[in-house]
Amino acid sequence: MVFIVLNQGIIVKALSGFYYVKWQDKIIECRARGKLKKDNIKPVVGDKVEFGLISPTTGVIETIQERKNCLIRPSVANIDQLCLTFSAIDPLPDYLLMDRLTVLARKNSLEVTICITKIDLIDKGFLDYISQRFKDTGYTIIGISNKTLEGLDKLKEKLKGKITTLSGPSGAGKSSLINNINPQFKLAVASVSEKTKRGKHTTTFCQLLEVMENSFVVDTPGFTSLELTDFDIYELDKYFPEFIPYLNCRFTSCLHQKEEGCNIKTAVEKGLINPERYNSYLALLEEIRENSQE
């Protein structure tokens, strides 16, 4: 009987059926054991795995440890926090996408940090607007300049000892941000189309980067949409933290649309809840309703 010595590592990159596992100070190129494929288990970046070596640099993944969480798009496991990276200008922030991503983070019990890049190009009052928009959410707002490096130290503190996924549209400066935190990566930087003012994709696959000791960020391809699947329309309000103190509406089934005795609508009217956030809630609620009917 042959016994295979299993080693423990973490998948830092997945590309074309190969999984690159960080083990000690090495990167081992692995394939997944056929049994995993048979059981319809697909390894993803962030997975903590057990693997056997078949050479000093290659191996086979035998098992995947239980995941703390797993995002679908991008496919990443065991994330501690979501860092939403949006530029203040070129391209302008997509606030519905921003709110959509915070809902996804809350559903997966992730901390939320919102990084606004290119703040050297806009009035400082813009950050006050963002802070007011997300008032009482508990989210951390950080203004970043990839040119002057303003705000970088504050972001580093948020990244320490955690696995963080940087998510947001292309052109927002995610790759520049990673390069400034740790210049050794030298990631390609996106340009912005003069015609559309949208970024061009530079990240083409998902990878986990150790930007500081025991501190990882997931660099993911840019995207502009994210479907809210497996959501119940009656749970959406709980993923807007500022709504929670006002959820004792007259009717327990209140969806905060046109119902009488709705405390959420009253809070919006009194300025206790940001109206833009409330409108995002209504838009996402309708999307979830439509998805459930398909």
KEKE-3310 file (N, C-alpha, C; in steps of 0.2 Angstrom, whole numbers, plus 5000, padded with zeros to 4 digits):
npx = (5004:5003:5007:5002:5009:5001:5000:4996:4989:4986:4975:4981:4980:4969:4969:4964:4961:4972:4978:4986:4995:5000:5012:5021:5036:5034:5026:5015:5011:4996:4984:4967:4961:4953:4941:4936:4931:4921:4913:4908:4914:4922:4938:4942:4950:4957:4953:4957:4967:4972:4985:4995:5012:5019:5030:5044:5038:5025:5009:4994:4978:4969:4959:4947:4946:4933:4923:4923:4915:4909:4911:4902:4903:4916:4923:4928:4934:4933:4934:4938:4934:4926:4933:4927:4931:4930:4931:4933:4931:4931:4931:4915:4907:4897:4883:4872:4878:4888:4880:4874:4885:4888:4877:4879:4890:4886:4877:4885:4892:4903:4915:4915:4923:4925:4933:4938:4945:4957:4956:4963:4959:4947:4935:4937:4925:4918:4921:4914:4901:4900:4902:4891:4881:4883:4880:4878:4880:4891:4901:4918:4925:4937:4947:4958:4973:4982:4992:4998:4998:4990:4980:4984:4991:4981:4972:4981:4981:4968:4969:4978:4982:4971:4960:4956:4945:4946:4935:4926:4922:4932:4946:4945:4956:4961:4972:4983:4982:4986:4999:5005:5004:5012:5025:5031:5023:5020:5008:4998:4992:4976:4969:4959:4945:4943:4932:4921:4923:4925:4934:4947:4948:4961:4965:4964:4961:4958:4967:4976:4985:4999:5001:5006:5014:5005:4994:4982:4976:4963:4964:4953:4945:4938:4921:4904:4891:4881:4872:4859:4856:4847:4841:4829:4815:4811:4821:4830:4830:4837:4850:4854:4862:4858:4845:4840:4837:4824:4815:4804:4790:4772:4767:4773:4777:4781:4787:4792:4787:4774:4766:4756:4760:4774:4790:4802:4800:4796:4807:4816:4809:4811:4824:4833:4837:4847:4840:4844:4850:4839:4832:4840:4838:4824:4826:4834:4826:4815:4822:4826:4813:4809:4819:4815:4803:4807)
npy = (4994:5011:5026:5042:5057:5071:5088:5105:5119:5135:5140:5151:5155:5152:5144:5139:5126:5122:5124:5134:5133:5140:5135:5134:5143:5141:5140:5128:5119:5113:5099:5095:5081:5067:5063:5074:5081:5072:5072:5084:5095:5110:5117:5134:5150:5155:5144:5132:5119:5101:5093:5082:5079:5077:5080:5091:5103:5101:5095:5086:5090:5084:5085:5097:5109:5114:5128:5145:5154:5158:5166:5169:5176:5187:5170:5166:5160:5159:5173:5187:5201:5213:5224:5238:5245:5260:5273:5291:5298:5297:5281:5288:5284:5270:5269:5261:5248:5248:5248:5236:5227:5229:5223:5210:5207:5209:5198:5187:5189:5198:5210:5227:5238:5254:5260:5275:5280:5291:5303:5314:5321:5327:5338:5339:5338:5328:5316:5318:5318:5304:5298:5303:5297:5283:5284:5278:5264:5258:5255:5256:5271:5275:5287:5287:5291:5286:5292:5302:5294:5296:5291:5278:5271:5270:5261:5250:5246:5241:5230:5221:5205:5199:5191:5199:5204:5214:5223:5229:5241:5240:5251:5258:5258:5247:5238:5247:5251:5239:5238:5249:5246:5235:5235:5224:5216:5222:5224:5225:5241:5248:5257:5271:5273:5286:5289:5282:5283:5273:5259:5248:5231:5224:5214:5197:5185:5177:5180:5177:5188:5190:5204:5209:5202:5188:5193:5195:5200:5198:5199:5203:5201:5215:5220:5224:5221:5211:5198:5195:5181:5168:5175:5180:5190:5196:5196:5206:5219:5218:5218:5231:5240:5252:5252:5243:5248:5253:5243:5239:5239:5242:5230:5214:5208:5219:5227:5239:5248:5253:5251:5254:5262:5260:5261:5262:5270:5282:5285:5288:5300:5308:5310:5302:5290:5288:5294:5290:5277:5271:5271:5262:5251:5248:5246:5235:5226:5224:5218:5206:5200:5199:5189:5178:5174:5169)
npz = (5000:4996:5003:5003:5006:5012:5010:5016:5009:5000:4987:4976:4963:4949:4933:4917:4921:4929:4946:4956:4970:4985:4996:5010:5006:4992:4976:4970:4956:4952:4948:4949:4959:4951:4958:4964:4953:4949:4959:4957:4962:4962:4963:4969:4969:4984:4991:5004:5004:5003:4997:4986:4982:4966:4960:4963:4960:4956:4958:4965:4969:4983:4993:4998:5010:5022:5017:5022:5016:5000:4985:4970:4958:4957:4957:4972:4988:5006:5010:5020:5019:5009:4997:4990:4975:4968:4956:4958:4947:4929:4926:4931:4947:4948:4956:4959:4956:4966:4978:4976:4977:4990:4996:4992:5000:5013:5014:5013:5025:5026:5030:5025:5015:5007:4994:4987:4972:4964:4970:4970:4959:4961:4970:4987:4994:4989:4995:5007:5003:4999:5011:5018:5011:5014:5027:5044:5040:5044:5036:5031:5024:5012:5005:4991:4983:4969:4964:4973:4984:4995:5008:5007:5018:5027:5021:5021:5034:5035:5028:5034:5039:5034:5021:5007:4994:4980:4972:4958:4945:4929:4926:4938:4946:4953:4950:4950:4963:4970:4965:4972:4985:4986:4976:4970:4962:4950:4942:4926:4921:4919:4905:4901:4891:4880:4873:4879:4893:4901:4909:4903:4903:4912:4921:4918:4924:4940:4955:4970:4979:4990:4998:5009:5024:5027:5023:5011:4995:4983:4966:4954:4938:4930:4931:4927:4931:4942:4946:4958:4965:4972:4982:4994:4993:5005:5014:5009:5015:5026:5023:5021:5031:5038:5038:5048:5061:5059:5056:5062:5056:5053:5047:5047:5035:5027:5013:5011:5001:4996:5007:5021:5037:5036:5043:5037:5025:5032:5039:5028:5023:5034:5033:5039:5033:5018:5003:4990:4993:4997:4985:4978:4985:4982:4968:4967:4974:4965:4955:4961:4963:4950:4945:4953:4947:4935)
capx = (5000:5007:5004:5003:5010:4997:5002:4991:4991:4980:4975:4982:4978:4966:4969:4964:4961:4978:4978:4993:4995:5005:5014:5028:5038:5034:5020:5015:5006:4992:4978:4962:4959:4947:4936:4933:4927:4916:4908:4906:4917:4928:4942:4942:4955:4956:4952:4962:4967:4977:4988:5001:5017:5021:5037:5046:5034:5019:5005:4987:4974:4965:4953:4946:4943:4926:4924:4919:4911:4911:4907:4901:4906:4921:4924:4933:4932:4936:4935:4936:4931:4926:4935:4924:4936:4927:4935:4928:4930:4934:4924:4911:4904:4890:4881:4868:4883:4891:4875:4873:4890:4887:4872:4882:4895:4882:4874:4891:4895:4909:4916:4914:4927:4924:4939:4937:4951:4958:4953:4967:4956:4941:4935:4937:4919:4915:4921:4909:4895:4900:4901:4884:4877:4883:4879:4875:4881:4897:4906:4924:4926:4944:4949:4964:4976:4987:4998:5001:4998:4986:4975:4987:4992:4974:4970:4985:4979:4962:4971:4982:4980:4965:4960:4952:4944:4945:4929:4923:4923:4938:4948:4945:4963:4963:4979:4988:4982:4990:5006:5007:5004:5017:5027:5034:5019:5020:5002:4997:4987:4971:4968:4952:4943:4941:4925:4916:4925:4926:4940:4948:4951:4968:4965:4960:4960:4957:4973:4977:4992:5001:5003:5010:5014:4999:4988:4981:4971:4961:4964:4948:4943:4933:4914:4899:4885:4881:4865:4857:4853:4846:4839:4822:4813:4809:4828:4835:4831:4842:4857:4855:4862:4855:4838:4839:4834:4818:4812:4798:4785:4766:4766:4779:4779:4782:4793:4794:4786:4768:4763:4754:4764:4781:4795:4808:4798:4796:4814:4818:4806:4814:4832:4837:4840:4848:4835:4848:4851:4832:4830:4844:4834:4818:4828:4836:4820:4812:4826:4825:4806:4809:4823:4811:4798:4810)
capy = (5000:5017:5031:5049:5063:5077:5095:5110:5125:5139:5141:5158:5157:5146:5146:5134:5119:5122:5127:5136:5132:5142:5130:5137:5148:5139:5139:5122:5119:5107:5097:5092:5074:5066:5062:5080:5083:5067:5075:5091:5100:5114:5122:5141:5154:5156:5137:5129:5112:5096:5090:5077:5081:5072:5082:5097:5109:5100:5091:5084:5092:5078:5087:5105:5110:5117:5135:5149:5157:5157:5171:5166:5180:5182:5164:5166:5157:5161:5180:5191:5207:5215:5231:5240:5250:5264:5280:5297:5301:5293:5282:5290:5279:5267:5269:5255:5243:5249:5245:5229:5223:5229:5218:5203:5207:5207:5191:5183:5191:5201:5217:5231:5244:5257:5264:5280:5282:5297:5309:5320:5324:5330:5342:5335:5337:5322:5311:5319:5315:5297:5296:5304:5292:5277:5285:5273:5258:5254:5254:5261:5274:5278:5291:5285:5294:5282:5297:5305:5289:5298:5286:5271:5268:5268:5255:5244:5244:5237:5223:5217:5198:5197:5190:5204:5204:5220:5222:5236:5241:5242:5258:5261:5258:5241:5236:5253:5251:5234:5240:5254:5243:5230:5236:5218:5213:5226:5222:5230:5246:5249:5264:5273:5275:5293:5289:5279:5285:5266:5256:5242:5225:5222:5207:5192:5179:5178:5178:5179:5191:5192:5210:5210:5196:5185:5198:5194:5203:5195:5204:5200:5204:5220:5218:5229:5218:5206:5196:5193:5175:5164:5180:5181:5197:5198:5197:5211:5225:5216:5219:5238:5241:5258:5251:5239:5251:5255:5237:5237:5241:5239:5224:5210:5207:5225:5227:5246:5251:5258:5249:5259:5261:5258:5265:5264:5276:5288:5287:5292:5306:5312:5311:5297:5285:5291:5292:5286:5271:5268:5269:5256:5245:5247:5243:5228:5222:5222:5213:5199:5198:5196:5183:5173:5172:5166)
capz = (5000:4995:5007:5000:5011:5010:5012:5016:5006:4998:4980:4974:4956:4945:4926:4912:4924:4934:4952:4959:4977:4990:5001:5013:5001:4985:4972:4967:4950:4954:4945:4954:4958:4947:4962:4965:4947:4949:4964:4955:4967:4958:4967:4967:4972:4991:4994:5008:5001:5004:4990:4986:4977:4961:4958:4967:4958:4954:4963:4964:4975:4985:4996:4999:5017:5022:5015:5027:5012:4993:4981:4964:4953:4955:4961:4977:4994:5012:5010:5026:5018:5002:4997:4984:4972:4963:4955:4959:4940:4923:4925:4937:4951:4947:4963:4960:4957:4973:4983:4974:4980:4998:4998:4992:5005:5019:5013:5015:5032:5025:5031:5019:5014:5001:4992:4981:4970:4960:4974:4968:4953:4962:4976:4993:4996:4986:5000:5012:5000:4999:5018:5020:5007:5018:5034:5048:5038:5047:5031:5031:5017:5011:4999:4989:4977:4967:4962:4979:4989:5000:5010:5007:5025:5031:5018:5023:5041:5034:5024:5038:5042:5031:5014:5004:4987:4977:4967:4956:4937:4926:4926:4944:4949:4957:4949:4953:4971:4972:4964:4976:4991:4985:4970:4967:4958:4943:4938:4921:4923:4914:4903:4901:4884:4880:4871:4884:4899:4904:4909:4899:4907:4912:4924:4915:4928:4947:4958:4977:4980:4997:4997:5015:5027:5030:5021:5004:4991:4977:4960:4950:4932:4931:4929:4927:4933:4946:4947:4964:4964:4979:4987:4996:4994:5012:5017:5006:5019:5032:5020:5021:5039:5041:5038:5053:5067:5057:5053:5065:5053:5056:5045:5047:5028:5024:5008:5011:4995:4996:5012:5026:5043:5035:5046:5032:5021:5036:5040:5022:5023:5039:5032:5043:5028:5012:4998:4985:4995:4997:4978:4976:4988:4977:4961:4968:4976:4959:4951:4964:4961:4943:4945:4956:4943:4929)
cpx = (5004:5003:5006:5004:5006:5000:4996:4993:4985:4981:4976:4980:4975:4966:4969:4965:4967:4976:4984:4992:5001:5006:5021:5030:5038:5027:5020:5009:5002:4986:4973:4961:4953:4940:4932:4928:4921:4910:4906:4908:4923:4931:4942:4948:4953:4954:4958:4962:4973:4979:4994:5006:5018:5028:5038:5041:5027:5015:4998:4983:4969:4959:4953:4943:4937:4927:4920:4914:4913:4907:4907:4904:4909:4921:4929:4930:4936:4938:4933:4932:4931:4928:4932:4929:4932:4931:4930:4927:4933:4936:4921:4908:4897:4887:4876:4873:4886:4886:4874:4878:4890:4882:4875:4887:4891:4879:4879:4895:4902:4909:4916:4919:4926:4930:4937:4943:4951:4955:4957:4964:4950:4941:4934:4930:4915:4915:4916:4902:4895:4899:4894:4880:4877:4883:4876:4876:4886:4902:4912:4925:4933:4945:4957:4967:4982:4993:5001:5001:4994:4981:4978:4988:4986:4972:4974:4983:4973:4964:4975:4979:4973:4965:4954:4951:4942:4940:4927:4924:4930:4939:4947:4951:4965:4970:4984:4988:4986:4997:5009:5008:5010:5020:5030:5030:5019:5014:5001:4991:4982:4971:4961:4950:4941:4934:4920:4917:4925:4932:4941:4951:4958:4969:4961:4958:4960:4964:4973:4984:4993:5004:5007:5010:5007:4993:4988:4975:4969:4960:4959:4947:4938:4926:4909:4892:4886:4874:4864:4853:4852:4845:4831:4821:4812:4816:4832:4836:4836:4849:4858:4855:4859:4847:4836:4835:4826:4813:4806:4792:4778:4765:4773:4782:4780:4788:4795:4793:4780:4764:4761:4758:4771:4786:4801:4806:4798:4803:4817:4815:4809:4822:4836:4840:4841:4843:4838:4848:4844:4830:4834:4840:4828:4820:4830:4831:4816:4815:4826:4818:4806:4813:4819:4806:4800:4810)
cpy = (5006:5023:5038:5054:5069:5083:5100:5116:5129:5141:5149:5160:5150:5148:5140:5127:5118:5126:5128:5137:5135:5138:5132:5143:5147:5140:5132:5121:5112:5106:5095:5085:5073:5065:5068:5082:5078:5070:5082:5097:5104:5118:5129:5144:5155:5149:5135:5122:5108:5093:5086:5080:5075:5074:5088:5103:5108:5095:5089:5086:5086:5080:5095:5105:5114:5125:5139:5153:5156:5162:5167:5170:5187:5176:5164:5163:5160:5168:5183:5197:5209:5223:5234:5246:5254:5271:5285:5300:5297:5286:5284:5284:5276:5265:5262:5248:5243:5246:5238:5225:5223:5224:5211:5202:5205:5200:5186:5184:5194:5208:5221:5237:5247:5262:5268:5282:5288:5303:5315:5324:5328:5334:5337:5334:5331:5316:5312:5317:5307:5295:5297:5299:5285:5278:5279:5265:5254:5253:5259:5264:5277:5281:5289:5289:5289:5286:5300:5300:5291:5293:5279:5268:5266:5262:5249:5242:5240:5230:5219:5210:5196:5195:5195:5204:5212:5220:5229:5236:5242:5249:5262:5262:5253:5239:5241:5252:5245:5235:5245:5251:5238:5231:5230:5215:5216:5224:5227:5234:5247:5256:5265:5276:5282:5294:5287:5281:5279:5263:5250:5237:5224:5215:5202:5186:5181:5176:5181:5182:5192:5198:5212:5203:5194:5189:5197:5198:5199:5200:5200:5204:5210:5218:5224:5227:5212:5204:5194:5187:5172:5170:5179:5188:5200:5198:5203:5217:5224:5217:5226:5240:5246:5257:5247:5242:5253:5249:5235:5240:5238:5232:5220:5209:5213:5225:5235:5250:5256:5256:5255:5257:5258:5263:5267:5270:5282:5290:5291:5299:5311:5313:5307:5291:5289:5289:5288:5279:5267:5266:5263:5250:5243:5244:5236:5223:5220:5217:5206:5196:5195:5190:5177:5170:5169:5158)
cpz = (5000:4999:5004:5006:5009:5014:5012:5013:5004:4991:4979:4967:4953:4938:4922:4915:4929:4940:4955:4967:4981:4995:5004:5009:4994:4982:4968:4962:4951:4949:4951:4953:4955:4951:4963:4959:4947:4953:4963:4960:4963:4963:4965:4971:4980:4995:4998:5006:5004:4998:4991:4981:4973:4959:4963:4966:4956:4959:4961:4970:4977:4988:4997:5006:5017:5021:5021:5023:5005:4989:4974:4958:4956:4960:4966:4984:5000:5013:5017:5024:5010:5002:4990:4981:4967:4962:4956:4952:4935:4925:4932:4940:4948:4954:4964:4960:4964:4978:4982:4977:4987:5000:4998:4998:5012:5019:5015:5021:5031:5027:5024:5020:5007:4999:4986:4979:4966:4963:4973:4962:4954:4968:4982:4996:4994:4991:5005:5009:5000:5007:5021:5017:5011:5025:5038:5046:5041:5043:5032:5024:5017:5005:4997:4983:4975:4964:4968:4985:4995:5002:5010:5013:5028:5028:5020:5030:5040:5031:5029:5041:5039:5023:5011:4997:4985:4972:4965:4948:4935:4926:4933:4948:4953:4956:4951:4960:4973:4971:4969:4983:4991:4978:4966:4962:4951:4939:4932:4923:4918:4912:4902:4894:4885:4877:4876:4891:4904:4904:4905:4903:4906:4916:4921:4918:4936:4950:4965:4977:4987:4997:5003:5019:5030:5028:5013:5001:4985:4971:4955:4943:4934:4929:4930:4930:4938:4948:4955:4964:4971:4984:4988:4996:5001:5016:5015:5011:5024:5029:5019:5029:5042:5041:5045:5059:5066:5054:5056:5062:5055:5053:5044:5040:5024:5019:5007:5004:4996:5002:5018:5033:5042:5038:5042:5028:5026:5038:5034:5022:5028:5038:5036:5039:5021:5007:4992:4987:4995:4990:4976:4979:4984:4971:4962:4970:4970:4955:4954:4963:4954:4942:4948:4952:4936:4930)
residu = (MET:VAL:PHE:ILE:VAL:LEU:ASN:GLN:GLY:ILE:ILE:VAL:LYS:ALA:LEU:SER:GLY:PHE:TYR:TYR:VAL:LYS:TRP:GLN:ASP:LYS:ILE:ILE:GLU:CYS:ARG:ALA:ARG:GLY:LYS:LEU:LYS:LYS:ASP:ASN:ILE:LYS:PRO:VAL:VAL:GLY:ASP:LYS:VAL:GLU:PHE:GLY:LEU:ILE:SER:PRO:THR:THR:GLY:VAL:ILE:GLU:THR:ILE:GLN:GLU:ARG:LYS:ASN:CYS:LEU:ILE:ARG:PRO:SER:VAL:ALA:ASN:ILE:ASP:GLN:LEU:CYS:LEU:THR:PHE:SER:ALA:ILE:ASP:PRO:LEU:PRO:ASP:TYR:LEU:LEU:MET:ASP:ARG:LEU:THR:VAL:LEU:ALA:ARG:LYS:ASN:SER:LEU:GLU:VAL:THR:ILE:CYS:ILE:THR:LYS:ILE:ASP:LEU:ILE:ASP:LYS:GLY:PHE:LEU:ASP:TYR:ILE:SER:GLN:ARG:PHE:LYS:ASP:THR:GLY:TYR:THR:ILE:ILE:GLY:ILE:SER:ASN:LYS:THR:LEU:GLU:GLY:LEU:ASP:LYS:LEU:LYS:GLU:LYS:LEU:LYS:GLY:LYS:ILE:THR:THR:LEU:SER:GLY:PRO:SER:GLY:ALA:GLY:LYS:SER:SER:LEU:ILE:ASN:ASN:ILE:ASN:PRO:GLN:PHE:LYS:LEU:ALA:VAL:ALA:SER:VAL:SER:GLU:LYS:THR:LYS:ARG:GLY:LYS:HIS:THR:THR:THR:PHE:CYS:GLN:LEU:LEU:GLU:VAL:MET:GLU:ASN:SER:PHE:VAL:VAL:ASP:THR:PRO:GLY:PHE:THR:SER:LEU:GLU:LEU:THR:ASP:PHE:ASP:ILE:TYR:GLU:LEU:ASP:LYS:TYR:PHE:PRO:GLU:PHE:ILE:PRO:TYR:LEU:ASN:CYS:ARG:PHE:THR:SER:CYS:LEU:HIS:GLN:LYS:GLU:GLU:GLY:CYS:ASN:ILE:LYS:THR:ALA:VAL:GLU:LYS:GLY:LEU:ILE:ASN:PRO:GLU:ARG:TYR:ASN:SER:TYR:LEU:ALA:LEU:LEU:GLU:GLU:ILE:ARG:GLU:ASN:SER:GLN:GLU)
# end
